[in-house]
Amino acid sequence: TIDFSRAEVIRDGETIALTAKEHTLLETLARNEGKIVTVDALCEALWGDNPFGYANSLNAHIRRVREKIEANPSKPVSLLTIKGLGYKLNARK
């Protein structure tokens, strides 16, 4: 469960705090739940008008978010990489 008002993830009864960038990343993906969000769009959401050159930083943020929301970050089911396009957040049912 993601609580945006508190910038927290609750997984297996444990509360995990989100950094500001993680919060923005998850919020951007959640607003587009089920849709592909491009790397450029995510970088722009995180770093503003000059998002170029941040793709490696984005990868690191994606990895940390997966560690917080996925049961197995190496085999994600909620935060998916869409090769060559970007990322997609699928809500768990």
N, C-alpha and C positions, 0 to 999 in steps of 0.2 A: 504494500500500500504506500502511495506517495502522498504526503501531506505538504502541499505547497505553501500553505499559510505558516507552517513551522519550519520549512526547509528540511524535512526529515523523510526518511524511508523507514518503514516498519516491515521487517522481514523476520519470519519465525519468532515473533514476539519481541524482537530486539529493535530498538530505535537507533538508527544510524543517521548522523547529521550529514547534510549536503553542504559543500562549499558554494559560494555565489555562482561560480561558473557551472558547476554541476546542476544547480537549481535552474539556471537559465537554459542549459542544454536540455534537461528533462522537460521543462515547461514548453520549450519550442517544439520538441518532439510530441508531447502530449496534445498540444493544440492541433497537431496534424496527425493524430493517432490513426494508424493504419495506412498512412500515405508516406511515400518516400520524400525525405527532406534532403536536399543536396548538401554536399560538403560546403559549397560556397554559401548557401543560405545559413547553415549552422555557424560557420566562421563569422559571418556578418552579424548574426544574433549575439555571438559571444564577444567579438572584438570590434564591432562597429563598422564605420565607413571604409576602413582600410583592412579588410580581412585577409588579404593575400599573404601567403607564407605561413599560415597558421595550421596547415593540414596535419603536421606532425603533432602539434599541441592538441589538436582536436582528437587525434587517435588516442593520446594519453588520457584525455578526459573521458572519452567513450569507455576505455578500459576500466577506469576507476568507477564510473557509474555502473558498469556491468557487475563489478565486484560487489556493489551495494544492492543491486536489484535482482540479480540472477542467482539461482541456486547453484548453477555451474557456469561461471563466466566464460569458460572456454567453449561451451556449447549453449550459446544464448537462445532463449525462446521468446523473450520480450523485446530486447533491443538488438535488432538485426542489421547486419551489413548487407547492403544491396550493391554488389560489386559494380564499380564504374559509375554508380549513380549517387549513393549516399547512405542514409540510415532510415530505419523505420521502427517505430515503437508500436508493438501490439499489446493491447490490454489483456491481462490474464482473465479468463472467464471462470 
